[in-house]
Amino acid sequence: QLALVESGGGSVQAGQSLRLTCKASGSIHSPRAMGWYRQAPGTERDLVAMIGRAGEGATYADSVKGRFTISRDPAYDTVYLQMNTLKPEDTGVYLCCADLSPAQTPGYYCSRWGRGTQVTVSS
């Protein structure tokens, strides 16, 4: 089993920064990939960023490229999301996810989810 716990959300003004942290725990170690999705009220979850086990293959949504940076500490099964120059449209619940698919699987497929942390950006 794998549990994901997010932290670091909050309410900030546009232009400010936040750093999200997601810690994985349980009997499954070092997921093939981990990442973040965002869900705004009344919308589906959208990919924000994903990263491979050793920090390779970072992928970002176009809307956050150049502003957000995903990183991972595989020794501690932890993934981070540094969010700079935040905009009101970044508001939502940020959910951490883990991809447990086999190493050769193309692309990223999240199958485990955290409960999320709220990020609110006001103008």
C-alpha positions, 0 to 999 in steps of 0.5 A, a space after each residue: 500500500 502507498 499513502 500520499 500526504 500533501 502539505 504547503 498550501 495556503 492563501 497568497 497574493 498574485 506574484 508570491 510563491 509557495 512550495 508544496 511537499 508530498 510524502 509517500 509512505 507505506 510498503 511500496 517504495 520509490 514509485 516510478 513517477 510522482 507528480 501533481 494535479 490541480 482541481 478547481 471547483 467544478 472542473 476535472 483534475 488537470 496535470 500540473 507536473 510529473 517527474 520520474 523516480 530519479 528526477 528525470 523526465 520532468 513534464 509540465 503543463 504549458 500554463 506553469 512552464 517557467 514558473 513552477 519547478 518539480 523536484 524529487 528526493 527518492 531517498 525519502 519518497 518525497 516530491 516537491 512543487 516550487 510555485 513562483 509568480 503565482 496567478 489567480 488561475 493557479 487556484 485550486 486543490 493540488 493533489 499529489 499522485 504516484 505512478 506505480 506502472 512498470 518501468 517500461 510503460 510509456 508516459 505517466 499514469 497516476 494510480 494513487 492519490 493524496 487528499 490534496 492541499 488548497 492553494 488560493 491566489 488572490 489578485 
